[in-house]
Amino acid sequence: MDFKKRIAILVSFVIVYSVRTQDDIVDYMVRYFSGIFSRAEKKTEKTRIRTIKDLDKAARELSKICSILLNDQISNETLRTEIFKDVSKENLVSIINEVNTLTRPID
């Protein structure tokens, strides 16, 4: 085999295996990042499941307050008094913050 033919084969070998190597690197990166994202999603779901009881408790408290708000027998002047009879203002702020922390945006 003459020199020019050997150089041409060597160059084509380098080009082909360079492209294959780049493809392999992209495949490895896809698998690597997929694993990272999968672990992050699982961790988020575990956290969500762990905090669902706190969210349920806060939702029940807010439900009680909403039922007081919807009660037509309570006058507007005494509405705040009736609400704060059941739940203190600090506790209500805490409940609202907890709901805002534990809930996800709609999208």
N, CA, C and O atoms as a GROMACS GRO file, in nm:
protein
  428
    1MET      N    1   0.086  -0.117   0.000
    1MET     CA    2   0.000   0.000   0.000
    1MET      C    3   0.091   0.123   0.000
    1MET      O    4   0.185   0.132   0.078
    2ASP      N    5   0.060   0.216  -0.090
    2ASP     CA    6   0.147   0.333  -0.097
    2ASP      C    7   0.115   0.432   0.014
    2ASP      O    8   0.013   0.421   0.083
    3PHE      N    9   0.202   0.526   0.032
    3PHE     CA   10   0.197   0.621   0.144
    3PHE      C   11   0.069   0.706   0.141
    3PHE      O   12   0.006   0.724   0.246
    4LYS      N   13   0.030   0.757   0.026
    4LYS     CA   14  -0.089   0.843   0.016
    4LYS      C   15  -0.215   0.767   0.056
    4LYS      O   16  -0.303   0.821   0.123
    5LYS      N   17  -0.223   0.642   0.016
    5LYS     CA   18  -0.341   0.562   0.051
    5LYS      C   19  -0.344   0.536   0.202
    5LYS      O   20  -0.450   0.542   0.263
    6ARG      N   21  -0.229   0.508   0.262
    6ARG     CA   22  -0.224   0.486   0.406
    6ARG      C   23  -0.262   0.613   0.483
    6ARG      O   24  -0.334   0.604   0.583
    7ILE      N   25  -0.216   0.728   0.439
    7ILE     CA   26  -0.252   0.855   0.504
    7ILE      C   27  -0.402   0.879   0.490
    7ILE      O   28  -0.466   0.922   0.587
    8ALA      N   29  -0.460   0.853   0.375
    8ALA     CA   30  -0.604   0.872   0.354
    8ALA      C   31  -0.684   0.780   0.446
    8ALA      O   32  -0.785   0.822   0.503
    9ILE      N   33  -0.642   0.657   0.460
    9ILE     CA   34  -0.711   0.563   0.550
    9ILE      C   35  -0.697   0.609   0.694
    9ILE      O   36  -0.794   0.602   0.770
   10LEU      N   37  -0.580   0.655   0.732
   10LEU     CA   38  -0.558   0.703   0.869
   10LEU      C   39  -0.644   0.826   0.899
   10LEU      O   40  -0.703   0.835   1.006
   11VAL      N   41  -0.651   0.919   0.806
   11VAL     CA   42  -0.733   1.040   0.824
   11VAL      C   43  -0.881   1.002   0.835
   11VAL      O   44  -0.952   1.054   0.921
   12SER      N   45  -0.927   0.914   0.748
   12SER     CA   46  -1.068   0.874   0.754
   12SER      C   47  -1.097   0.799   0.885
   12SER      O   48  -1.205   0.815   0.943
   13PHE      N   49  -1.003   0.719   0.931
   13PHE     CA   50  -1.019   0.650   1.060
   13PHE      C   51  -1.033   0.751   1.173
   13PHE      O   52  -1.120   0.737   1.259
   14VAL      N   53  -0.947   0.852   1.174
   14VAL     CA   54  -0.952   0.956   1.279
   14VAL      C   55  -1.084   1.030   1.274
   14VAL      O   56  -1.143   1.057   1.379
   15ILE      N   57  -1.130   1.064   1.156
   15ILE     CA   58  -1.256   1.139   1.144
   15ILE      C   59  -1.373   1.054   1.192
   15ILE      O   60  -1.457   1.102   1.268
   16VAL      N   61  -1.381   0.930   1.147
   16VAL     CA   62  -1.493   0.842   1.184
   16VAL      C   63  -1.495   0.819   1.334
   16VAL      O   64  -1.600   0.832   1.397
   17TYR      N   65  -1.382   0.786   1.393
   17TYR     CA   66  -1.381   0.758   1.536
   17TYR      C   67  -1.392   0.884   1.621
   17TYR      O   68  -1.435   0.877   1.737
   18SER      N   69  -1.355   0.997   1.566
   18SER     CA   70  -1.378   1.124   1.636
   18SER      C   71  -1.529   1.151   1.647
   18SER      O   72  -1.577   1.191   1.753
   19VAL      N   73  -1.601   1.129   1.539
   19VAL     CA   74  -1.747   1.148   1.540
   19VAL      C   75  -1.813   1.048   1.633
   19VAL      O   76  -1.902   1.084   1.710
   20ARG      N   77  -1.770   0.922   1.627
   20ARG     CA   78  -1.826   0.820   1.715
   20ARG      C   79  -1.800   0.853   1.862
   20ARG      O   80  -1.888   0.835   1.947
   21THR      N   81  -1.682   0.902   1.891
   21THR     CA   82  -1.648   0.938   2.029
   21THR      C   83  -1.736   1.053   2.077
   21THR      O   84  -1.783   1.052   2.190
   22GLN      N   85  -1.758   1.151   1.992
   22GLN     CA   86  -1.846   1.263   2.029
   22GLN      C   87  -1.988   1.212   2.055
   22GLN      O   88  -2.052   1.256   2.150
   23ASP      N   89  -2.036   1.121   1.973
   23ASP     CA   90  -2.169   1.063   1.995
   23ASP      C   91  -2.175   0.988   2.128
   23ASP      O   92  -2.272   1.000   2.202
   24ASP      N   93  -2.070   0.912   2.157
   24ASP     CA   94  -2.065   0.839   2.284
   24ASP      C   95  -2.065   0.935   2.403
   24ASP      O   96  -2.132   0.909   2.504
   25ILE      N   97  -1.991   1.044   2.392
   25ILE     CA   98  -1.986   1.142   2.500
   25ILE      C   99  -2.124   1.204   2.522
   25ILE      O  100  -2.167   1.222   2.636
   26VAL      N  101  -2.192   1.236   2.414
   26VAL     CA  102  -2.328   1.293   2.426
   26VAL      C  103  -2.421   1.191   2.492
   26VAL      O  104  -2.501   1.228   2.578
   27ASP      N  105  -2.412   1.064   2.453
   27ASP     CA  106  -2.495   0.960   2.515
   27ASP      C  107  -2.466   0.948   2.665
   27ASP      O  108  -2.559   0.939   2.745
   28TYR      N  109  -2.339   0.948   2.701
   28TYR     CA  110  -2.304   0.940   2.843
   28TYR      C  111  -2.356   1.060   2.921
   28TYR      O  112  -2.403   1.045   3.034
   29MET      N  113  -2.347   1.178   2.862
   29MET     CA  114  -2.396   1.298   2.929
   29MET      C  115  -2.548   1.293   2.948
   29MET      O  116  -2.600   1.332   3.052
   30VAL      N  117  -2.618   1.244   2.845
   30VAL     CA  118  -2.763   1.231   2.856
   30VAL      C  119  -2.799   1.137   2.970
   30VAL      O  120  -2.886   1.168   3.051
   31ARG      N  121  -2.732   1.023   2.978
   31ARG     CA  122  -2.758   0.928   3.087
   31ARG      C  123  -2.723   0.988   3.222
   31ARG      O  124  -2.798   0.970   3.318
   32TYR      N  125  -2.612   1.059   3.230
   32TYR     CA  126  -2.568   1.120   3.356
   32TYR      C  127  -2.670   1.223   3.405
   32TYR      O  128  -2.712   1.220   3.521
   33PHE      N  129  -2.709   1.315   3.316
   33PHE     CA  130  -2.802   1.419   3.357
   33PHE      C  131  -2.942   1.363   3.383
   33PHE      O  132  -3.014   1.413   3.469
   34SER      N  133  -2.981   1.260   3.309
   34SER     CA  134  -3.110   1.196   3.336
   34SER      C  135  -3.112   1.137   3.477
   34SER      O  136  -3.212   1.147   3.548
   35GLY      N  137  -3.001   1.076   3.517
   35GLY     CA  138  -2.990   1.021   3.653
   35GLY      C  139  -2.999   1.130   3.758
   35GLY      O  140  -3.066   1.112   3.859
   36ILE      N  141  -2.931   1.241   3.735
   36ILE     CA  142  -2.936   1.353   3.830
   36ILE      C  143  -3.079   1.406   3.842
   36ILE      O  144  -3.128   1.427   3.953
   37PHE      N  145  -3.146   1.428   3.728
   37PHE     CA  146  -3.282   1.481   3.731
   37PHE      C  147  -3.378   1.382   3.796
   37PHE      O  148  -3.469   1.422   3.868
   38SER      N  149  -3.359   1.254   3.770
   38SER     CA  150  -3.444   1.152   3.830
   38SER      C  151  -3.430   1.152   3.982
   38SER      O  152  -3.530   1.144   4.053
   39ARG      N  153  -3.307   1.159   4.031
   39ARG     CA  154  -3.286   1.163   4.176
   39ARG      C  155  -3.346   1.289   4.238
   39ARG      O  156  -3.403   1.284   4.347
   40ALA      N  157  -3.334   1.401   4.168
   40ALA     CA  158  -3.392   1.526   4.219
   40ALA      C  159  -3.544   1.516   4.226
   40ALA      O  160  -3.605   1.561   4.323
   41GLU      N  161  -3.606   1.458   4.124
   41GLU     CA  162  -3.752   1.442   4.124
   41GLU      C  163  -3.796   1.350   4.237
   41GLU      O  164  -3.896   1.377   4.303
   42LYS      N  165  -3.723   1.240   4.259
   42LYS     CA  166  -3.758   1.148   4.367
   42LYS      C  167  -3.746   1.216   4.502
   42LYS      O  168  -3.830   1.196   4.590
   43LYS      N  169  -3.642   1.297   4.520
   43LYS     CA  170  -3.623   1.368   4.646
   43LYS      C  171  -3.737   1.468   4.669
   43LYS      O  172  -3.788   1.482   4.780
   44THR      N  173  -3.777   1.537   4.562
   44THR     CA  174  -3.889   1.631   4.572
   44THR      C  175  -4.017   1.559   4.610
   44THR      O  176  -4.093   1.607   4.693
   45GLU      N  177  -4.042   1.444   4.549
   45GLU     CA  178  -4.163   1.367   4.580
   45GLU      C  179  -4.162   1.316   4.724
   45GLU      O  180  -4.265   1.318   4.791
   46LYS      N  181  -4.046   1.271   4.772
   46LYS     CA  182  -4.036   1.225   4.911
   46LYS      C  183  -4.065   1.340   5.007
   46LYS      O  184  -4.136   1.322   5.106
   47THR      N  185  -4.011   1.456   4.977
   47THR     CA  186  -4.036   1.573   5.061
   47THR      C  187  -4.183   1.609   5.059
   47THR      O  188  -4.242   1.641   5.163
   48ARG      N  189  -4.243   1.604   4.942
   48ARG     CA  190  -4.387   1.636   4.928
   48ARG      C  191  -4.472   1.538   5.009
   48ARG      O  192  -4.564   1.580   5.079
   49ILE      N  193  -4.441   1.411   5.000
   49ILE     CA  194  -4.516   1.310   5.075
   49ILE      C  195  -4.498   1.330   5.225
   49ILE      O  196  -4.593   1.315   5.302
   50ARG      N  197  -4.376   1.366   5.266
   50ARG     CA  198  -4.347   1.385   5.408
   50ARG      C  199  -4.421   1.507   5.465
   50ARG      O  200  -4.456   1.507   5.583
   51THR      N  201  -4.445   1.608   5.384
   51THR     CA  202  -4.508   1.731   5.433
   51THR      C  203  -4.658   1.735   5.410
   51THR      O  204  -4.723   1.833   5.447
   52ILE      N  205  -4.716   1.632   5.351
   52ILE     CA  206  -4.859   1.635   5.319
   52ILE      C  207  -4.946   1.643   5.444
   52ILE      O  208  -5.053   1.704   5.441
   53LYS      N  209  -4.902   1.584   5.555
   53LYS     CA  210  -4.980   1.591   5.679
   53LYS      C  211  -4.986   1.734   5.730
   53LYS      O  212  -5.091   1.779   5.777
   54ASP      N  213  -4.875   1.807   5.722
   54ASP     CA  214  -4.874   1.947   5.763
   54ASP      C  215  -4.966   2.030   5.674
   54ASP      O  216  -5.036   2.119   5.723
   55LEU      N  217  -4.965   2.001   5.546
   55LEU     CA  218  -5.053   2.072   5.454
   55LEU      C  219  -5.199   2.043   5.483
   55LEU      O  220  -5.283   2.132   5.478
   56ASP      N  221  -5.230   1.917   5.514
   56ASP     CA  222  -5.368   1.881   5.550
   56ASP      C  223  -5.414   1.956   5.674
   56ASP      O  224  -5.527   2.005   5.679
   57LYS      N  225  -5.327   1.964   5.774
   57LYS     CA  226  -5.362   2.034   5.898
   57LYS      C  227  -5.389   2.182   5.871
   57LYS      O  228  -5.486   2.237   5.921
   58ALA      N  229  -5.302   2.244   5.793
   58ALA     CA  230  -5.320   2.385   5.760
   58ALA      C  231  -5.447   2.407   5.679
   58ALA      O  232  -5.517   2.506   5.699
   59ALA      N  233  -5.476   2.317   5.588
   59ALA     CA  234  -5.597   2.329   5.506
   59ALA      C  235  -5.723   2.317   5.592
   59ALA      O  236  -5.821   2.387   5.568
   60ARG      N  237  -5.719   2.227   5.691
   60ARG     CA  238  -5.835   2.214   5.781
   60ARG      C  239  -5.856   2.343   5.860
   60ARG      O  240  -5.970   2.387   5.878
   61GLU      N  241  -5.749   2.404   5.907
   61GLU     CA  242  -5.762   2.530   5.982
   61GLU      C  243  -5.818   2.640   5.892
   61GLU      O  244  -5.907   2.715   5.934
   62LEU      N  245  -5.767   2.650   5.770
   62LEU     CA  246  -5.820   2.751   5.678
   62LEU      C  247  -5.964   2.722   5.640
   62LEU      O  248  -6.042   2.815   5.617
   63SER      N  249  -6.001   2.596   5.634
   63SER     CA  250  -6.139   2.560   5.606
   63SER      C  251  -6.233   2.607   5.718
   63SER      O  252  -6.342   2.657   5.692
   64LYS      N  253  -6.187   2.591   5.843
   64LYS     CA  254  -6.268   2.641   5.955
   64LYS      C  255  -6.288   2.791   5.945
   64LYS      O  256  -6.398   2.842   5.967
   65ILE      N  257  -6.182   2.862   5.912
   65ILE     CA  258  -6.191   3.008   5.901
   65ILE      C  259  -6.284   3.047   5.786
   65ILE      O  260  -6.364   3.139   5.800
   66CYS      N  261  -6.274   2.977   5.675
   66CYS     CA  262  -6.362   3.007   5.562
   66CYS      C  263  -6.508   2.978   5.595
   66CYS      O  264  -6.597   3.051   5.549
   67SER      N  265  -6.534   2.874   5.674
   67SER     CA  266  -6.672   2.846   5.712
   67SER      C  267  -6.727   2.958   5.802
   67SER      O  268  -6.845   2.990   5.796
   68ILE      N  269  -6.641   3.016   5.883
   68ILE     CA  270  -6.684   3.131   5.965
   68ILE      C  271  -6.713   3.250   5.873
   68ILE      O  272  -6.812   3.320   5.893
   69LEU      N  273  -6.628   3.272   5.773
   69LEU     CA  274  -6.649   3.382   5.679
   69LEU      C  275  -6.781   3.368   5.603
   69LEU      O  276  -6.847   3.467   5.573
   70LEU      N  277  -6.818   3.246   5.572
   70LEU     CA  278  -6.940   3.223   5.494
   70LEU      C  279  -7.066   3.216   5.578
   70LEU      O  280  -7.176   3.208   5.523
   71ASN      N  281  -7.052   3.218   5.708
   71ASN     CA  282  -7.167   3.210   5.798
   71ASN      C  283  -7.242   3.344   5.794
   71ASN      O  284  -7.189   3.446   5.838
   72ASP      N  285  -7.364   3.342   5.741
   72ASP     CA  286  -7.442   3.465   5.728
   72ASP      C  287  -7.496   3.515   5.863
   72ASP      O  288  -7.537   3.630   5.873
   73GLN      N  289  -7.495   3.431   5.965
   73GLN     CA  290  -7.546   3.471   6.095
   73GLN      C  291  -7.445   3.558   6.172
   73GLN      O  292  -7.481   3.620   6.273
   74ILE      N  293  -7.324   3.562   6.127
   74ILE     CA  294  -7.223   3.645   6.193
   74ILE      C  295  -7.216   3.778   6.119
   74ILE      O  296  -7.204   3.781   5.997
   75SER      N  297  -7.225   3.886   6.192
   75SER     CA  298  -7.223   4.018   6.129
   75SER      C  299  -7.080   4.054   6.089
   75SER      O  300  -6.982   4.000   6.141
   76ASN      N  301  -7.071   4.146   5.995
   76ASN     CA  302  -6.940   4.188   5.947
   76ASN      C  303  -6.857   4.254   6.058
   76ASN      O  304  -6.734   4.246   6.058
   77GLU      N  305  -6.924   4.319   6.152
   77GLU     CA  306  -6.853   4.387   6.261
   77GLU      C  307  -6.786   4.288   6.356
   77GLU      O  308  -6.680   4.317   6.412
   78THR      N  309  -6.846   4.172   6.374
   78THR     CA  310  -6.792   4.074   6.469
   78THR      C  311  -6.717   3.960   6.401
   78THR      O  312  -6.674   3.865   6.466
   79LEU      N  313  -6.703   3.969   6.271
   79LEU     CA  314  -6.641   3.862   6.195
   79LEU      C  315  -6.496   3.834   6.238
   79LEU      O  316  -6.459   3.719   6.262
   80ARG      N  317  -6.416   3.939   6.249
   80ARG     CA  318  -6.275   3.922   6.290
   80ARG      C  319  -6.266   3.865   6.431
   80ARG      O  320  -6.180   3.780   6.459
   81THR      N  321  -6.353   3.910   6.518
   81THR     CA  322  -6.353   3.859   6.655
   81THR      C  323  -6.382   3.710   6.656
   81THR      O  324  -6.317   3.633   6.727
   82GLU      N  325  -6.480   3.668   6.577
   82GLU     CA  326  -6.517   3.527   6.570
   82GLU      C  327  -6.402   3.442   6.513
   82GLU      O  328  -6.375   3.332   6.560
   83ILE      N  329  -6.337   3.495   6.413
   83ILE     CA  330  -6.225   3.421   6.352
   83ILE      C  331  -6.112   3.406   6.452
   83ILE      O  332  -6.058   3.297   6.469
   84PHE      N  333  -6.075   3.515   6.518
   84PHE     CA  334  -5.962   3.510   6.610
   84PHE      C  335  -5.995   3.441   6.742
   84PHE      O  336  -5.907   3.419   6.824
   85LYS      N  337  -6.123   3.407   6.762
   85LYS     CA  338  -6.160   3.323   6.876
   85LYS      C  339  -6.104   3.182   6.858
   85LYS      O  340  -6.053   3.120   6.951
   86ASP      N  341  -6.116   3.134   6.735
   86ASP     CA  342  -6.072   2.998   6.703
   86ASP      C  343  -5.921   2.990   6.676
   86ASP      O  344  -5.855   2.895   6.718
   87VAL      N  345  -5.868   3.090   6.607
   87VAL     CA  346  -5.727   3.087   6.566
   87VAL      C  347  -5.665   3.223   6.596
   87VAL      O  348  -5.719   3.327   6.558
   88SER      N  349  -5.550   3.222   6.664
   88SER     CA  350  -5.483   3.350   6.691
   88SER      C  351  -5.426   3.408   6.562
   88SER      O  352  -5.403   3.336   6.464
   89LYS      N  353  -5.403   3.538   6.564
   89LYS     CA  354  -5.353   3.605   6.444
   89LYS      C  355  -5.215   3.550   6.405
   89LYS      O  356  -5.188   3.530   6.287
   90GLU      N  357  -5.130   3.525   6.503
   90GLU     CA  358  -4.996   3.471   6.476
   90GLU      C  359  -5.006   3.331   6.415
   90GLU      O  360  -4.933   3.296   6.322
   91ASN      N  361  -5.098   3.252   6.470
   91ASN     CA  362  -5.118   3.117   6.418
   91ASN      C  363  -5.172   3.122   6.275
   91ASN      O  364  -5.133   3.040   6.192
   92LEU      N  365  -5.259   3.214   6.247
   92LEU     CA  366  -5.314   3.229   6.112
   92LEU      C  367  -5.204   3.268   6.013
   92LEU      O  368  -5.199   3.215   5.902
   93VAL      N  369  -5.117   3.359   6.052
   93VAL     CA  370  -5.004   3.397   5.966
   93VAL      C  371  -4.914   3.276   5.943
   93VAL      O  372  -4.867   3.253   5.831
   94SER      N  373  -4.891   3.199   6.048
   94SER     CA  374  -4.810   3.077   6.037
   94SER      C  375  -4.873   2.976   5.942
   94SER      O  376  -4.804   2.915   5.861
   95ILE      N  377  -5.004   2.959   5.952
   95ILE     CA  378  -5.076   2.866   5.865
   95ILE      C  379  -5.066   2.911   5.719
   95ILE      O  380  -5.041   2.829   5.631
   96ILE      N  381  -5.085   3.038   5.694
   96ILE     CA  382  -5.077   3.090   5.557
   96ILE      C  383  -4.937   3.070   5.501
   96ILE      O  384  -4.921   3.030   5.385
   97ASN      N  385  -4.834   3.098   5.581
   97ASN     CA  386  -4.696   3.077   5.536
   97ASN      C  387  -4.669   2.930   5.506
   97ASN      O  388  -4.600   2.897   5.410
   98GLU      N  389  -4.724   2.844   5.589
   98GLU     CA  390  -4.704   2.700   5.570
   98GLU      C  391  -4.770   2.654   5.440
   98GLU      O  392  -4.712   2.576   5.365
   99VAL      N  393  -4.891   2.701   5.415
   99VAL     CA  394  -4.959   2.664   5.290
   99VAL      C  395  -4.880   2.716   5.170
   99VAL      O  396  -4.863   2.644   5.072
  100ASN      N  397  -4.832   2.838   5.178
  100ASN     CA  398  -4.754   2.895   5.067
  100ASN      C  399  -4.624   2.819   5.046
  100ASN      O  400  -4.578   2.807   4.932
  101THR      N  401  -4.566   2.768   5.152
  101THR     CA  402  -4.440   2.694   5.141
  101THR      C  403  -4.463   2.554   5.085
  101THR      O  404  -4.384   2.505   5.004
  102LEU      N  405  -4.570   2.488   5.128
  102LEU     CA  406  -4.591   2.348   5.094
  102LEU      C  407  -4.661   2.325   4.962
  102LEU      O  408  -4.652   2.216   4.906
  103THR      N  409  -4.730   2.425   4.910
  103THR     CA  410  -4.803   2.405   4.785
  103THR      C  411  -4.714   2.438   4.665
  103THR      O  412  -4.619   2.516   4.674
  104ARG      N  413  -4.748   2.375   4.554
  104ARG     CA  414  -4.676   2.398   4.430
  104ARG      C  415  -4.756   2.494   4.342
  104ARG      O  416  -4.878   2.502   4.352
  105PRO      N  417  -4.686   2.568   4.257
  105PRO     CA  418  -4.760   2.650   4.160
  105PRO      C  419  -4.841   2.561   4.067
  105PRO      O  420  -4.808   2.444   4.047
  106ILE      N  421  -4.946   2.615   4.010
  106ILE     CA  422  -5.035   2.538   3.924
  106ILE      C  423  -4.960   2.484   3.803
  106ILE      O  424  -4.982   2.370   3.762
  107ASP      N  425  -4.873   2.564   3.746
  107ASP     CA  426  -4.800   2.518   3.627
  107ASP      C  427  -4.673   2.451   3.669
  107ASP      O  428  -4.596   2.405   3.585
   0.00000   0.00000   0.00000
